[in-house]
Amino acid sequence: MRALTIAVATASAMLCAPVHAADTNVTANAAIVRPNTLIKTDDLDFGSLISGATGGTVTVNPVTNARTSGGGVTMVGSSARRAEFLGTGGIFLIFVSGSTSVTLTRSGGGSPNMTASLTRAASTGGGGVTLINATLLPSGLQTYYIGGTLSVPANQPAGDYSGTFTLTVNYL
């Protein structure tokens, strides 16, 4: 009988164990594209990295969205991504232009700037993503991607770096 009492006491103690719950906020997004417009859906992000004793580079491929590094740069995590824009419109041709480089400045200053050369790519709905220079034939909705290669000096100070660039799409 004593063994049964211990078993019942143990079982009821397990049923009274504290329960923990956690809430988190999650963002839901939608993009509505009107004819002859261009909207940004993602920023270009070279991700987290460590600057070594020698300079190096980090590249985000605009076609594949893959990130690679060279020289004295070590990539950390996998948070890098290409910029993405949605556009629609055009009757005959679409001319794409904009910045070919961007300067990244450390938040709060106090360190050398970094420069990234930019590369454009696009998808016109039917096929894959291809590199572009200036002209695409319209096919309704277009997705434009911007990648690039960031030059990182040796022993670049830690911090958050950012800069802005432009993408111009003229629908004719």
C-alpha positions as protocol buffer text, in pm:
chain_id: "A"
residue {
  index: 1
  type: MET
  ca { x: 0 y: 0 z: 0 }
}
residue {
  index: 2
  type: ARG
  ca { x: 288 y: 234 z: 79 }
}
residue {
  index: 3
  type: ALA
  ca { x: 432 y: 187 z: -274 }
}
residue {
  index: 4
  type: LEU
  ca { x: 95 y: 286 z: -424 }
}
residue {
  index: 5
  type: THR
  ca { x: 81 y: 602 z: -211 }
}
residue {
  index: 6
  type: ILE
  ca { x: 431 y: 706 z: -329 }
}
residue {
  index: 7
  type: ALA
  ca { x: 336 y: 641 z: -693 }
}
residue {
  index: 8
  type: VAL
  ca { x: 17 y: 850 z: -663 }
}
residue {
  index: 9
  type: ALA
  ca { x: 206 y: 1133 z: -490 }
}
residue {
  index: 10
  type: THR
  ca { x: 474 y: 1130 z: -764 }
}
residue {
  index: 11
  type: ALA
  ca { x: 214 y: 1128 z: -1043 }
}
residue {
  index: 12
  type: SER
  ca { x: 20 y: 1419 z: -895 }
}
residue {
  index: 13
  type: ALA
  ca { x: 342 y: 1620 z: -851 }
}
residue {
  index: 14
  type: MET
  ca { x: 419 y: 1571 z: -1220 }
}
residue {
  index: 15
  type: LEU
  ca { x: 74 y: 1698 z: -1314 }
}
residue {
  index: 16
  type: CYS
  ca { x: 132 y: 2019 z: -1116 }
}
residue {
  index: 17
  type: ALA
  ca { x: 462 y: 2109 z: -1282 }
}
residue {
  index: 18
  type: PRO
  ca { x: 472 y: 2474 z: -1393 }
}
residue {
  index: 19
  type: VAL
  ca { x: 392 y: 2543 z: -1758 }
}
residue {
  index: 20
  type: HIS
  ca { x: 581 y: 2810 z: -1953 }
}
residue {
  index: 21
  type: ALA
  ca { x: 451 y: 2987 z: -2262 }
}
residue {
  index: 22
  type: ALA
  ca { x: 623 y: 3231 z: -2493 }
}
residue {
  index: 23
  type: ASP
  ca { x: 481 y: 3475 z: -2745 }
}
residue {
  index: 24
  type: THR
  ca { x: 663 y: 3635 z: -3033 }
}
residue {
  index: 25
  type: ASN
  ca { x: 558 y: 3886 z: -3295 }
}
residue {
  index: 26
  type: VAL
  ca { x: 585 y: 3786 z: -3659 }
}
residue {
  index: 27
  type: THR
  ca { x: 561 y: 4020 z: -3957 }
}
residue {
  index: 28
  type: ALA
  ca { x: 333 y: 3948 z: -4253 }
}
residue {
  index: 29
  type: ASN
  ca { x: 403 y: 4134 z: -4578 }
}
residue {
  index: 30
  type: ALA
  ca { x: 229 y: 4193 z: -4910 }
}
residue {
  index: 31
  type: ALA
  ca { x: 335 y: 4389 z: -5219 }
}
residue {
  index: 32
  type: ILE
  ca { x: 86 y: 4544 z: -5459 }
}
residue {
  index: 33
  type: VAL
  ca { x: 240 y: 4658 z: -5785 }
}
residue {
  index: 34
  type: ARG
  ca { x: 57 y: 4906 z: -6005 }
}
residue {
  index: 35
  type: PRO
  ca { x: 127 y: 4942 z: -6379 }
}
residue {
  index: 36
  type: ASN
  ca { x: 445 y: 5138 z: -6457 }
}
residue {
  index: 37
  type: THR
  ca { x: 573 y: 5130 z: -6099 }
}
residue {
  index: 38
  type: LEU
  ca { x: 872 y: 4998 z: -5911 }
}
residue {
  index: 39
  type: ILE
  ca { x: 873 y: 4894 z: -5544 }
}
residue {
  index: 40
  type: LYS
  ca { x: 1150 y: 4762 z: -5319 }
}
residue {
  index: 41
  type: THR
  ca { x: 1073 y: 4434 z: -5144 }
}
residue {
  index: 42
  type: ASP
  ca { x: 1421 y: 4355 z: -4997 }
}
residue {
  index: 43
  type: ASP
  ca { x: 1741 y: 4545 z: -4920 }
}
residue {
  index: 44
  type: LEU
  ca { x: 2089 y: 4434 z: -5027 }
}
residue {
  index: 45
  type: ASP
  ca { x: 2258 y: 4278 z: -4721 }
}
residue {
  index: 46
  type: PHE
  ca { x: 2616 y: 4153 z: -4726 }
}
residue {
  index: 47
  type: GLY
  ca { x: 2555 y: 3987 z: -4389 }
}
residue {
  index: 48
  type: SER
  ca { x: 2777 y: 3962 z: -4085 }
}
residue {
  index: 49
  type: LEU
  ca { x: 3148 y: 3921 z: -4137 }
}
residue {
  index: 50
  type: ILE
  ca { x: 3484 y: 3943 z: -3964 }
}
residue {
  index: 51
  type: SER
  ca { x: 3757 y: 4163 z: -4109 }
}
residue {
  index: 52
  type: GLY
  ca { x: 4100 y: 4001 z: -4088 }
}
residue {
  index: 53
  type: ALA
  ca { x: 4459 y: 4122 z: -4093 }
}
residue {
  index: 54
  type: THR
  ca { x: 4439 y: 4153 z: -4472 }
}
residue {
  index: 55
  type: GLY
  ca { x: 4166 y: 4311 z: -4681 }
}
residue {
  index: 56
  type: GLY
  ca { x: 3913 y: 4104 z: -4871 }
}
residue {
  index: 57
  type: THR
  ca { x: 3575 y: 4095 z: -5037 }
}
residue {
  index: 58
  type: VAL
  ca { x: 3223 y: 3964 z: -4983 }
}
residue {
  index: 59
  type: THR
  ca { x: 3004 y: 3902 z: -5288 }
}
residue {
  index: 60
  type: VAL
  ca { x: 2628 y: 3853 z: -5307 }
}
residue {
  index: 61
  type: ASN
  ca { x: 2536 y: 3707 z: -5645 }
}
residue {
  index: 62
  type: PRO
  ca { x: 2228 y: 3882 z: -5791 }
}
residue {
  index: 63
  type: VAL
  ca { x: 2130 y: 3574 z: -5996 }
}
residue {
  index: 64
  type: THR
  ca { x: 2167 y: 3296 z: -5736 }
}
residue {
  index: 65
  type: ASN
  ca { x: 2157 y: 3499 z: -5411 }
}
residue {
  index: 66
  type: ALA
  ca { x: 2467 y: 3306 z: -5296 }
}
residue {
  index: 67
  type: ARG
  ca { x: 2729 y: 3476 z: -5077 }
}
residue {
  index: 68
  type: THR
  ca { x: 3104 y: 3416 z: -5113 }
}
residue {
  index: 69
  type: SER
  ca { x: 3414 y: 3576 z: -4965 }
}
residue {
  index: 70
  type: GLY
  ca { x: 3778 y: 3616 z: -5054 }
}
residue {
  index: 71
  type: GLY
  ca { x: 4096 y: 3741 z: -4895 }
}
residue {
  index: 72
  type: GLY
  ca { x: 4098 y: 3822 z: -4524 }
}
residue {
  index: 73
  type: VAL
  ca { x: 3719 y: 3823 z: -4474 }
}
residue {
  index: 74
  type: THR
  ca { x: 3536 y: 3553 z: -4278 }
}
residue {
  index: 75
  type: MET
  ca { x: 3160 y: 3520 z: -4327 }
}
residue {
  index: 76
  type: VAL
  ca { x: 2946 y: 3470 z: -4016 }
}
residue {
  index: 77
  type: GLY
  ca { x: 2596 y: 3322 z: -4032 }
}
residue {
  index: 78
  type: SER
  ca { x: 2384 y: 3322 z: -4344 }
}
residue {
  index: 79
  type: SER
  ca { x: 2191 y: 3648 z: -4328 }
}
residue {
  index: 80
  type: ALA
  ca { x: 2309 y: 3791 z: -4661 }
}
residue {
  index: 81
  type: ARG
  ca { x: 2065 y: 3855 z: -4946 }
}
residue {
  index: 82
  type: ARG
  ca { x: 2035 y: 4040 z: -5275 }
}
residue {
  index: 83
  type: ALA
  ca { x: 1811 y: 4345 z: -5308 }
}
residue {
  index: 84
  type: GLU
  ca { x: 1480 y: 4280 z: -5478 }
}
residue {
  index: 85
  type: PHE
  ca { x: 1243 y: 4515 z: -5659 }
}
residue {
  index: 86
  type: LEU
  ca { x: 912 y: 4445 z: -5832 }
}
residue {
  index: 87
  type: GLY
  ca { x: 800 y: 4638 z: -6137 }
}
residue {
  index: 88
  type: THR
  ca { x: 533 y: 4615 z: -6400 }
}
residue {
  index: 89
  type: GLY
  ca { x: 453 y: 4803 z: -6715 }
}
residue {
  index: 90
  type: GLY
  ca { x: 599 y: 4907 z: -7044 }
}
residue {
  index: 91
  type: ILE
  ca { x: 462 y: 4884 z: -7392 }
}
residue {
  index: 92
  type: PHE
  ca { x: 774 y: 4841 z: -7604 }
}
residue {
  index: 93
  type: LEU
  ca { x: 1093 y: 4851 z: -7401 }
}
residue {
  index: 94
  type: ILE
  ca { x: 1212 y: 4884 z: -7045 }
}
residue {
  index: 95
  type: PHE
  ca { x: 1535 y: 5074 z: -6977 }
}
residue {
  index: 96
  type: VAL
  ca { x: 1710 y: 4987 z: -6652 }
}
residue {
  index: 97
  type: SER
  ca { x: 1981 y: 5208 z: -6502 }
}
residue {
  index: 98
  type: GLY
  ca { x: 2100 y: 5333 z: -6165 }
}
residue {
  index: 99
  type: SER
  ca { x: 2393 y: 5325 z: -5930 }
}
residue {
  index: 100
  type: THR
  ca { x: 2693 y: 5110 z: -6017 }
}
residue {
  index: 101
  type: SER
  ca { x: 2840 y: 5133 z: -5667 }
}
residue {
  index: 102
  type: VAL
  ca { x: 2742 y: 5219 z: -5310 }
}
residue {
  index: 103
  type: THR
  ca { x: 2945 y: 5359 z: -5020 }
}
residue {
  index: 104
  type: LEU
  ca { x: 2878 y: 5202 z: -4681 }
}
residue {
  index: 105
  type: THR
  ca { x: 2938 y: 5423 z: -4377 }
}
residue {
  index: 106
  type: ARG
  ca { x: 2964 y: 5304 z: -4017 }
}
residue {
  index: 107
  type: SER
  ca { x: 2677 y: 5411 z: -3791 }
}
residue {
  index: 108
  type: GLY
  ca { x: 2830 y: 5668 z: -3554 }
}
residue {
  index: 109
  type: GLY
  ca { x: 3131 y: 5724 z: -3781 }
}
residue {
  index: 110
  type: GLY
  ca { x: 3489 y: 5674 z: -3670 }
}
residue {
  index: 111
  type: SER
  ca { x: 3605 y: 5428 z: -3935 }
}
residue {
  index: 112
  type: PRO
  ca { x: 3691 y: 5410 z: -4305 }
}
residue {
  index: 113
  type: ASN
  ca { x: 3400 y: 5374 z: -4546 }
}
residue {
  index: 114
  type: MET
  ca { x: 3361 y: 5061 z: -4753 }
}
residue {
  index: 115
  type: THR
  ca { x: 3257 y: 5051 z: -5120 }
}
residue {
  index: 116
  type: ALA
  ca { x: 3057 y: 4788 z: -5303 }
}
residue {
  index: 117
  type: SER
  ca { x: 3034 y: 4754 z: -5680 }
}
residue {
  index: 118
  type: LEU
  ca { x: 2678 y: 4665 z: -5784 }
}
residue {
  index: 119
  type: THR
  ca { x: 2547 y: 4414 z: -6038 }
}
residue {
  index: 120
  type: ARG
  ca { x: 2190 y: 4402 z: -6173 }
}
residue {
  index: 121
  type: ALA
  ca { x: 1985 y: 4100 z: -6274 }
}
residue {
  index: 122
  type: ALA
  ca { x: 1619 y: 4051 z: -6367 }
}
residue {
  index: 123
  type: SER
  ca { x: 1349 y: 3796 z: -6421 }
}
residue {
  index: 124
  type: THR
  ca { x: 1064 y: 3868 z: -6659 }
}
residue {
  index: 125
  type: GLY
  ca { x: 832 y: 3597 z: -6538 }
}
residue {
  index: 126
  type: GLY
  ca { x: 881 y: 3312 z: -6784 }
}
residue {
  index: 127
  type: GLY
  ca { x: 1240 y: 3204 z: -6747 }
}
residue {
  index: 128
  type: GLY
  ca { x: 1515 y: 3226 z: -6494 }
}
residue {
  index: 129
  type: VAL
  ca { x: 1711 y: 3521 z: -6364 }
}
residue {
  index: 130
  type: THR
  ca { x: 1965 y: 3679 z: -6600 }
}
residue {
  index: 131
  type: LEU
  ca { x: 2221 y: 3958 z: -6569 }
}
residue {
  index: 132
  type: ILE
  ca { x: 2112 y: 4281 z: -6735 }
}
residue {
  index: 133
  type: ASN
  ca { x: 2280 y: 4596 z: -6854 }
}
residue {
  index: 134
  type: ALA
  ca { x: 2012 y: 4826 z: -6987 }
}
residue {
  index: 135
  type: THR
  ca { x: 1715 y: 4683 z: -7179 }
}
residue {
  index: 136
  type: LEU
  ca { x: 1452 y: 4418 z: -7117 }
}
residue {
  index: 137
  type: LEU
  ca { x: 1150 y: 4330 z: -7324 }
}
residue {
  index: 138
  type: PRO
  ca { x: 833 y: 4369 z: -7117 }
}
residue {
  index: 139
  type: SER
  ca { x: 627 y: 4072 z: -7010 }
}
residue {
  index: 140
  type: GLY
  ca { x: 405 y: 4215 z: -6738 }
}
residue {
  index: 141
  type: LEU
  ca { x: 565 y: 4171 z: -6398 }
}
residue {
  index: 142
  type: GLN
  ca { x: 944 y: 4202 z: -6370 }
}
residue {
  index: 143
  type: THR
  ca { x: 1160 y: 4124 z: -6069 }
}
residue {
  index: 144
  type: TYR
  ca { x: 1490 y: 4311 z: -6046 }
}
residue {
  index: 145
  type: TYR
  ca { x: 1777 y: 4193 z: -5826 }
}
residue {
  index: 146
  type: ILE
  ca { x: 2084 y: 4385 z: -5713 }
}
residue {
  index: 147
  type: GLY
  ca { x: 2392 y: 4209 z: -5581 }
}
residue {
  index: 148
  type: GLY
  ca { x: 2750 y: 4319 z: -5560 }
}
residue {
  index: 149
  type: THR
  ca { x: 3100 y: 4287 z: -5425 }
}
residue {
  index: 150
  type: LEU
  ca { x: 3191 y: 4467 z: -5104 }
}
residue {
  index: 151
  type: SER
  ca { x: 3558 y: 4560 z: -5054 }
}
residue {
  index: 152
  type: VAL
  ca { x: 3651 y: 4524 z: -4686 }
}
residue {
  index: 153
  type: PRO
  ca { x: 3975 y: 4688 z: -4565 }
}
residue {
  index: 154
  type: ALA
  ca { x: 4208 y: 4502 z: -4329 }
}
residue {
  index: 155
  type: ASN
  ca { x: 4107 y: 4526 z: -3961 }
}
residue {
  index: 156
  type: GLN
  ca { x: 3788 y: 4720 z: -4041 }
}
residue {
  index: 157
  type: PRO
  ca { x: 3631 y: 4833 z: -3709 }
}
residue {
  index: 158
  type: ALA
  ca { x: 3321 y: 4649 z: -3587 }
}
residue {
  index: 159
  type: GLY
  ca { x: 2984 y: 4818 z: -3634 }
}
residue {
  index: 160
  type: ASP
  ca { x: 2680 y: 4849 z: -3856 }
}
residue {
  index: 161
  type: TYR
  ca { x: 2752 y: 4990 z: -4202 }
}
residue {
  index: 162
  type: SER
  ca { x: 2492 y: 5113 z: -4449 }
}
residue {
  index: 163
  type: GLY
  ca { x: 2453 y: 5318 z: -4765 }
}
residue {
  index: 164
  type: THR
  ca { x: 2195 y: 5391 z: -5033 }
}
residue {
  index: 165
  type: PHE
  ca { x: 2181 y: 5339 z: -5407 }
}
residue {
  index: 166
  type: THR
  ca { x: 1926 y: 5390 z: -5683 }
}
residue {
  index: 167
  type: LEU
  ca { x: 1758 y: 5169 z: -5939 }
}
residue {
  index: 168
  type: THR
  ca { x: 1581 y: 5349 z: -6223 }
}
residue {
  index: 169
  type: VAL
  ca { x: 1338 y: 5175 z: -6455 }
}
residue {
  index: 170
  type: ASN
  ca { x: 1191 y: 5369 z: -6748 }
}
residue {
  index: 171
  type: TYR
  ca { x: 886 y: 5207 z: -6905 }
}
residue {
  index: 172
  type: LEU
  ca { x: 825 y: 5307 z: -7269 }
}
